[in-house]
Amino acid sequence: MADSKAGLRKPVFTKVDQLRPGTSGHTLTVKVVSTKMVLQKGRADGPQVRQMRIAECLVGDETGMIIFTARNDQVNLMEEGATVTLRNAKIDMFKGSMRLAVDKWGRVEVTEPASFTVKEDNNLSLIEYELVNVVEE
């Protein structure tokens, strides 16, 4: 590693159609097509009230669409028509299909509106994957 400088690397932006199951570390700029609240629970244990909110948001760019699972504070940012940058996003598998998610190591940021139109006929979350174990001899 001759080029190991301390500091931040410039993010490499990924397009939606390049996402694959089991991958992580993606940075992408997407538009929010729709948002649907899936779970909203409030728990009053302790001094502050903890709320858990999960929304499934259909996001996409000019290459395709995928479902993004927004959690808690991320839900507020995912308004229909908003353009967001997802940093350090990962692919989760849910019932055999891909979901995009940003955990505590990543970030969701609202950016200025993008000029692209979302390609709605290529929804990666509609593709079903099957886990196949490969035995190497």
N, CA, C and O of each residue as an XYZ file, in Angstrom:
548
protein
N       0.846     -1.187      0.000
C       0.000      0.000      0.000
C       0.887      1.244      0.000
O       1.131      1.837      1.051
N       1.351      1.623     -1.140
C       2.202      2.800     -1.246
C       1.371      4.073     -1.180
O       1.876      5.135     -0.817
N       0.094      3.961     -1.533
C      -0.759      5.143     -1.635
C      -1.701      5.258     -0.443
O      -2.840      5.695     -0.606
N      -1.255      4.877      0.753
C      -2.146      4.908      1.919
C      -1.988      6.232      2.651
O      -1.221      6.344      3.608
N      -2.730      7.234      2.184
C      -2.724      8.549      2.830
C      -3.826      8.573      3.882
O      -4.887      7.976      3.699
N      -3.563      9.265      4.979
C      -4.614      9.465      5.976
C      -5.560     10.530      5.437
O      -5.118     11.522      4.857
N      -6.850     10.327      5.628
C      -7.812     11.306      5.138
C      -8.950     10.632      4.405
O      -9.063      9.406      4.384
N      -9.796     11.461      3.800
C     -10.988     10.940      3.148
C     -10.723     10.625      1.686
O     -10.025     11.362      0.990
N     -11.293      9.515      1.234
C     -11.233      9.189     -0.182
C     -12.403      9.839     -0.875
O     -13.455     10.044     -0.270
N     -12.228     10.165     -2.137
C     -13.326     10.728     -2.909
C     -14.304      9.591     -3.192
O     -13.888      8.526     -3.646
N     -15.601      9.798     -2.933
C     -16.555      8.702     -3.130
C     -16.712      8.352     -4.607
O     -16.723      9.226     -5.473
N     -16.833      7.065     -4.869
C     -17.114      6.597     -6.222
C     -18.620      6.373     -6.294
O     -19.165      5.535     -5.575
N     -19.286      7.123     -7.160
C     -20.737      7.013     -7.232
C     -21.137      5.809     -8.069
O     -20.593      5.574     -9.148
N     -22.104      5.049     -7.551
C     -22.602      3.847     -8.196
C     -23.965      4.153     -8.806
O     -24.705      4.987     -8.284
N     -24.297      3.491     -9.899
C     -25.626      3.587    -10.487
C     -26.462      2.431     -9.947
O     -25.920      1.399     -9.552
N     -27.784      2.606     -9.930
C     -28.678      1.603     -9.353
C     -28.539      0.247    -10.065
O     -28.582     -0.795     -9.411
N     -28.372      0.251    -11.394
C     -28.307     -1.036    -12.098
C     -27.006     -1.797    -11.856
O     -26.869     -2.929    -12.321
N     -26.048     -1.208    -11.141
C     -24.801     -1.905    -10.823
C     -24.852     -2.604     -9.466
O     -23.911     -3.307     -9.099
N     -25.942     -2.417     -8.716
C     -26.060     -3.015     -7.382
C     -26.251     -4.526     -7.487
O     -26.982     -5.006     -8.353
N     -25.596     -5.262     -6.610
C     -25.682     -6.725     -6.588
C     -25.936     -7.201     -5.160
O     -25.588     -6.496     -4.212
N     -26.540     -8.389     -4.983
C     -26.790     -8.910     -3.628
C     -25.504     -9.070     -2.831
O     -24.471     -9.472     -3.366
N     -25.583     -8.745     -1.532
C     -24.461     -8.961     -0.640
C     -23.336     -7.947     -0.745
O     -22.256     -8.171     -0.199
N     -23.565     -6.838     -1.431
C     -22.510     -5.838     -1.563
C     -22.777     -4.660     -0.633
O     -23.906     -4.462     -0.183
N     -21.743     -3.883     -0.349
C     -21.909     -2.737      0.537
C     -20.901     -1.655      0.165
O     -20.060     -1.843     -0.715
N     -21.002     -0.523      0.849
C     -20.089      0.576      0.600
C     -20.456      1.412     -0.609
O     -19.596      2.078     -1.186
N     -21.724      1.388     -1.003
C     -22.156      2.139     -2.187
C     -22.450      3.594     -1.834
O     -22.957      3.895     -0.754
N     -22.126      4.479     -2.753
C     -22.525      5.880     -2.642
C     -23.311      6.194     -3.904
O     -22.787      6.074     -5.011
N     -24.562      6.593     -3.743
C     -25.369      6.913     -4.919
C     -26.266      8.106     -4.692
O     -26.646      8.415     -3.563
N     -26.601      8.777     -5.788
C     -27.546      9.878     -5.749
C     -28.815      9.394     -6.429
O     -28.792      8.990     -7.591
N     -29.927      9.438     -5.694
C     -31.189      8.904     -6.210
C     -32.330      9.878     -5.943
O     -32.240     10.753     -5.082
N     -33.410      9.697     -6.711
C     -34.634     10.459     -6.471
C     -35.629      9.554     -5.758
O     -35.691      8.354     -6.025
N     -36.406     10.133     -4.852
C     -37.429      9.366     -4.136
C     -38.699      9.377     -4.986
O     -39.266     10.436     -5.256
N     -39.141      8.184     -5.406
C     -40.343      8.066     -6.233
C     -41.581      7.985     -5.352
O     -42.568      8.679     -5.596
N     -41.530      7.130     -4.318
C     -42.658      7.015     -3.402
C     -42.169      6.561     -2.038
O     -41.098      5.965     -1.921
N     -42.958      6.845     -1.006
C     -42.625      6.466      0.363
C     -43.851      5.838      1.009
O     -44.960      6.360      0.901
N     -43.638      4.701      1.686
C     -44.742      4.030      2.365
C     -44.293      3.646      3.767
O     -43.316      2.914      3.931
N     -45.000      4.135      4.776
C     -44.665      3.803      6.160
C     -45.037      2.349      6.416
O     -46.167      1.934      6.157
N     -44.077      1.577      6.929
C     -44.305      0.155      7.166
C     -44.515     -0.130      8.644
O     -45.358     -0.948      9.012
N     -43.741      0.554      9.496
C     -43.787      0.258     10.919
C     -43.598      1.546     11.706
O     -42.708      2.342     11.406
N     -44.431      1.746     12.701
C     -44.259      2.902     13.581
C     -44.607      2.461     14.989
O     -45.769      2.212     15.310
N     -43.571      2.369     15.831
C     -43.780      1.934     17.206
C     -43.156      2.935     18.143
O     -42.053      3.426     17.899
N     -43.857      3.238     19.213
C     -43.296      4.116     20.230
C     -43.193      3.360     21.540
O     -44.120      2.653     21.934
N     -42.055      3.512     22.217
C     -41.891      2.854     23.510
C     -41.528      3.903     24.538
O     -40.596      4.682     24.339
N     -42.258      3.924     25.629
C     -41.968      4.897     26.683
C     -41.240      4.194     27.815
O     -41.785      4.015     28.905
N     -39.992      3.794     27.544
C     -39.216      3.173     28.625
C     -38.028      4.077     28.939
O     -37.162      4.306     28.095
N     -38.005      4.576     30.149
C     -36.905      5.444     30.538
C     -37.241      6.915     30.366
O     -38.401      7.272     30.161
N     -36.229      7.767     30.448
C     -36.470      9.217     30.417
C     -36.992      9.732     29.071
O     -37.846     10.618     29.041
N     -36.497      9.197     27.979
C     -37.000      9.683     26.688
C     -37.859      8.605     26.018
O     -37.687      7.410     26.255
N     -38.775      9.061     25.188
C     -39.642      8.128     24.472
C     -38.914      7.687     23.214
O     -38.574      8.507     22.360
N     -38.677      6.387     23.108
C     -38.007      5.878     21.909
C     -39.039      5.513     20.875
O     -40.007      4.808     21.161
N     -38.828      5.989     19.691
C     -39.741      5.666     18.601
C     -38.987      4.908     17.544
O     -37.835      5.217     17.242
N     -39.647      3.905     16.977
C     -39.026      3.162     15.893
C     -39.922      3.318     14.677
O     -41.100      2.961     14.708
N     -39.356      3.853     13.609
C     -40.116      4.038     12.386
C     -39.348      3.429     11.223
O     -38.141      3.628     11.089
N     -40.057      2.690     10.392
C     -39.455      2.117      9.187
C     -40.364      2.426      8.015
O     -41.576      2.213      8.071
N     -39.754      2.935      6.944
C     -40.517      3.223      5.727
C     -39.815      2.571      4.546
O     -38.586      2.529      4.484
N     -40.606      2.065      3.616
C     -40.044      1.540      2.375
C     -40.210      2.607      1.318
O     -41.326      3.026      1.013
N     -39.094      3.047      0.759
C     -39.110      4.131     -0.215
C     -38.591      3.605     -1.541
O     -37.526      2.991     -1.601
N     -39.339      3.845     -2.591
C     -38.890      3.468     -3.920
C     -38.011      4.591     -4.424
O     -38.479      5.711     -4.627
N     -36.725      4.292     -4.628
C     -35.779      5.310     -5.099
C     -35.161      4.832     -6.404
O     -35.154      3.637     -6.700
N     -34.641      5.781     -7.182
C     -34.029      5.366     -8.431
C     -33.250      6.471     -9.104
O     -33.274      7.628     -8.685
N     -32.550      6.077    -10.176
C     -31.849      7.037    -11.020
C     -32.166      6.703    -12.479
O     -33.141      6.009    -12.764
N     -31.339      7.200    -13.395
C     -31.653      6.994    -14.811
C     -31.429      5.557    -15.278
O     -31.752      5.232    -16.420
N     -30.876      4.674    -14.409
C     -30.634      3.283    -14.813
C     -31.639      2.301    -14.221
O     -31.768      1.186    -14.727
N     -32.358      2.687    -13.160
C     -33.313      1.761    -12.561
C     -33.800      2.229    -11.202
O     -33.489      3.335    -10.762
N     -34.584      1.352    -10.531
C     -35.154      1.667     -9.222
C     -34.885      0.516     -8.255
O     -34.645     -0.618     -8.669
N     -34.929      0.831     -6.958
C     -34.792     -0.183     -5.920
C     -35.516      0.326     -4.679
O     -35.684      1.534     -4.508
N     -35.946     -0.589     -3.813
C     -36.586     -0.174     -2.562
C     -35.508      0.132     -1.533
O     -34.623     -0.685     -1.281
N     -35.595      1.327     -0.939
C     -34.685      1.748      0.120
C     -35.437      1.668      1.442
O     -36.531      2.219      1.566
N     -34.863      0.987      2.429
C     -35.482      0.887      3.742
C     -34.960      2.017      4.620
O     -33.798      2.015      5.026
N     -35.834      2.986      4.909
C     -35.451      4.137      5.739
C     -35.840      3.851      7.180
O     -36.936      3.360      7.452
N     -34.932      4.164      8.106
C     -35.174      3.924      9.514
C     -35.128      5.229     10.308
O     -34.262      6.076     10.088
N     -36.068      5.374     11.228
C     -36.124      6.477     12.194
C     -35.952      7.860     11.559
O     -36.838      8.308     10.832
N     -34.824      8.551     11.819
C     -34.645      9.915     11.312
C     -34.544      9.970      9.789
O     -34.840     11.002      9.188
N     -34.129      8.866      9.160
C     -34.025      8.833      7.697
C     -35.390      9.005      7.044
O     -35.482      9.520      5.929
N     -36.462      8.574      7.734
C     -37.816      8.638      7.176
C     -38.192     10.080      6.837
O     -38.825     10.329      5.811
N     -37.805     11.035      7.696
C     -38.149     12.440      7.469
C     -37.524     12.993      6.196
O     -38.097     13.878      5.561
N     -36.355     12.481      5.815
C     -35.643     12.992      4.644
C     -36.208     12.448      3.336
O     -36.029     13.051      2.278
N     -36.893     11.302      3.412
C     -37.321     10.607      2.203
C     -38.699     11.069      1.733
O     -39.661     10.302      1.773
N     -38.793     12.319      1.291
C     -40.056     12.843      0.776
C     -40.122     12.606     -0.721
O     -39.105     12.655     -1.414
N     -41.337     12.346     -1.221
C     -41.500     12.100     -2.654
C     -40.977     13.277     -3.463
O     -41.288     14.433     -3.176
N     -40.179     12.966     -4.477
C     -39.627     14.004     -5.333
C     -38.291     14.551     -4.856
O     -37.630     15.281     -5.594
N     -37.879     14.215     -3.637
C     -36.599     14.709     -3.119
C     -35.439     13.953     -3.760
O     -35.578     12.788     -4.133
N     -34.304     14.619     -3.884
C     -33.083     13.973     -4.364
C     -32.165     13.794     -3.165
O     -31.867     14.754     -2.455
N     -31.715     12.554     -2.937
C     -30.872     12.274     -1.781
C     -29.592     11.565     -2.214
O     -29.564     10.847     -3.214
N     -28.531     11.786     -1.431
C     -27.280     11.062     -1.621
C     -27.169     10.057     -0.489
O     -27.221     10.422      0.686
N     -27.015      8.786     -0.848
C     -26.874      7.723      0.141
C     -25.395      7.362      0.209
O     -24.810      6.938     -0.788
N     -24.791      7.528      1.377
C     -23.370      7.228      1.539
C     -23.194      5.942      2.342
O     -23.862      5.734      3.354
N     -22.292      5.090      1.881
C     -21.988      3.806      2.517
C     -23.247      2.947      2.645
O     -23.497      2.345      3.690
N     -24.024      2.898      1.582
C     -25.242      2.084      1.576
C     -24.883      0.624      1.320
O     -23.854      0.322      0.717
N     -25.746     -0.277      1.787
C     -25.510     -1.704      1.581
C     -26.777     -2.363      1.051
O     -27.872     -1.807      1.135
N     -26.601     -3.544      0.510
C     -27.730     -4.314     -0.006
C     -28.130     -5.351      1.035
O     -27.323     -6.200      1.416
N     -29.369     -5.281      1.492
C     -29.942     -6.306      2.359
C     -30.837     -7.185      1.501
O     -31.419     -6.718      0.523
N     -30.945     -8.447      1.864
C     -31.871     -9.332      1.156
C     -33.115     -9.510      2.018
O     -33.010     -9.777      3.215
N     -34.294     -9.364      1.412
C     -35.547     -9.521      2.130
C     -36.465    -10.356      1.260
O     -36.872     -9.922      0.182
N     -36.796    -11.569      1.731
C     -37.641    -12.496      0.987
C     -37.137    -12.699     -0.440
O     -37.925    -12.736     -1.384
N     -35.826    -12.829     -0.589
C     -35.239    -13.134     -1.888
C     -35.042    -11.945     -2.811
O     -34.572    -12.119     -3.936
N     -35.390    -10.734     -2.366
C     -35.194     -9.573     -3.244
C     -34.293     -8.547     -2.559
O     -34.165     -8.523     -1.334
N     -33.672     -7.701     -3.383
C     -32.709     -6.732     -2.861
C     -33.400     -5.505     -2.280
O     -34.388     -5.010     -2.823
N     -32.858     -5.028     -1.167
C     -33.286     -3.771     -0.555
C     -32.031     -2.964     -0.270
O     -31.009     -3.517      0.135
N     -32.109     -1.680     -0.479
C     -30.994     -0.793     -0.186
C     -31.192     -0.247      1.218
O     -32.315      0.099      1.587
N     -30.130     -0.161      2.012
C     -30.248      0.348      3.380
C     -28.987      1.108      3.761
O     -27.903      0.838      3.245
N     -29.145      2.058      4.667
C     -28.010      2.796      5.221
C     -28.060      2.608      6.727
O     -29.013      3.029      7.383
N     -27.014      1.965      7.279
C     -27.000      1.728      8.727
C     -26.262      2.866      9.432
O     -26.064      3.934      8.854
N     -25.858      2.634     10.677
C     -25.253      3.719     11.457
C     -23.895      4.157     10.913
O     -23.392      5.213     11.296
N     -23.298      3.368     10.033
C     -21.993      3.717      9.462
C     -22.134      4.568      8.197
O     -21.138      5.051      7.658
N     -23.355      4.749      7.730
C     -23.573      5.518      6.514
C     -24.323      6.804      6.785
O     -24.554      7.175      7.936
N     -24.705      7.486      5.701
C     -25.399      8.760      5.866
C     -26.389      8.972      4.731
O     -26.148      8.571      3.592
N     -27.508      9.610      5.063
C     -28.503     10.005      4.065
C     -28.532     11.535      4.068
O     -28.781     12.156      5.101
N     -28.275     12.135      2.902
C     -28.254     13.594      2.809
C     -29.169     14.045      1.689
O     -29.173     13.459      0.607
N     -29.945     15.087      1.951
C     -30.768     15.677      0.905
C     -29.868     16.611      0.104
O     -29.161     17.441      0.676
N     -29.896     16.474     -1.233
C     -29.066     17.323     -2.088
C     -29.962     18.134     -3.014
O     -31.186     18.015     -2.966
N     -29.346     18.961     -3.858
C     -30.141     19.753     -4.790
C     -30.788     18.825     -5.825
O     -30.221     17.785     -6.160
N     -31.973     19.196     -6.334
C     -32.712     18.324     -7.255
C     -31.866     17.902     -8.455
O     -31.176     18.717     -9.068
N     -31.937     16.615     -8.772
C     -31.165     16.066     -9.893
C     -31.915     16.286    -11.205
O     -33.134     16.460    -11.225
N     -31.161     16.274    -12.285
C     -31.756     16.561    -13.594
C     -32.271     15.303    -14.292
O     -33.014     15.401    -15.269
N     -31.882     14.108    -13.795
C     -32.289     12.880    -14.482
C     -33.739     12.498    -14.175
O     -34.318     12.938    -13.182
N     -34.311     11.666    -15.056
C     -35.633     11.096    -14.779
C     -35.425      9.624    -14.440
O     -34.592      8.947    -15.043
N     -36.185      9.145    -13.476
C     -36.024      7.780    -12.988
C     -36.527      6.785    -14.033
O     -37.615      6.939    -14.587
N     -35.707      5.758    -14.288
C     -36.106      4.691    -15.215
C     -36.988      3.720    -14.435
O     -36.490      2.906    -13.657
N     -38.306      3.810    -14.648
C     -39.240      3.058    -13.811
C     -39.512      1.635    -14.285
O     -40.188      0.878    -13.588
N     -38.997      1.252    -15.464
C     -39.278     -0.109    -15.944
C     -38.154     -1.083    -15.578
O     -38.127     -2.206    -16.082
N     -37.226     -0.667    -14.706
C     -36.149     -1.552    -14.265
C     -36.089     -1.528    -12.744
O     -35.217     -0.877    -12.168
N     -37.018     -2.239    -12.084
C     -37.068     -2.260    -10.622
C     -36.287     -3.471    -10.116
O     -36.735     -4.608    -10.256
N     -35.112     -3.220     -9.526
C     -34.255     -4.310     -9.058
C     -34.857     -5.068     -7.882
O     -34.484     -6.215     -7.636
N     -35.786     -4.445     -7.147
C     -36.400     -5.128     -6.008
C     -37.439     -6.159     -6.452
O     -37.890     -6.967     -5.640
N     -37.819     -6.140     -7.719
C     -38.764     -7.138     -8.213
C     -38.068     -8.415     -8.685
O     -38.726     -9.422     -8.945
N     -36.736     -8.373     -8.795
C     -35.978     -9.556     -9.207
C     -35.786    -10.431     -7.978
O     -35.309     -9.964     -6.944
N     -36.161    -11.715     -8.093
C     -36.022    -12.608     -6.956
C     -34.748    -13.422     -7.101
O     -34.482    -14.003     -8.153
N     -33.969    -13.456     -6.037
C     -32.717    -14.207     -6.037
C     -32.882    -15.445     -5.178
O     -33.689    -15.477     -4.250
N     -32.092    -16.474     -5.510
C     -32.133    -17.700     -4.737
C     -30.732    -17.975     -4.234
O     -29.767    -17.891     -4.994
N     -30.614    -18.306     -2.952
C     -29.323    -18.585     -2.386
C     -28.899    -19.985     -2.801
O     -29.590    -20.963     -2.518
N     -27.748    -20.073     -3.479
C     -27.237    -21.354     -3.954
C     -25.883    -21.584     -3.305
O     -24.990    -20.743     -3.402
N     -25.732    -22.737     -2.637
C     -24.458    -23.068     -2.016
C     -23.569    -23.753     -3.040
O     -23.970    -24.741     -3.656
N     -22.359    -23.228     -3.222
C     -21.430    -23.811     -4.170
C     -20.382    -24.601     -3.396
O     -19.701    -24.058     -2.527
N     -20.257    -25.897     -3.721
C     -19.275    -26.743     -3.061
C     -18.071    -26.852     -3.969
O     -18.165    -27.337     -5.096
N     -16.918    -26.387     -3.456
C     -15.702    -26.460     -4.265
C     -14.966    -27.744     -3.936
O     -14.822    -28.114     -2.771
N     -14.500    -28.420     -4.984
C     -13.794    -29.698     -4.775
C     -12.320    -29.555     -5.046
O     -11.572    -30.525     -4.921
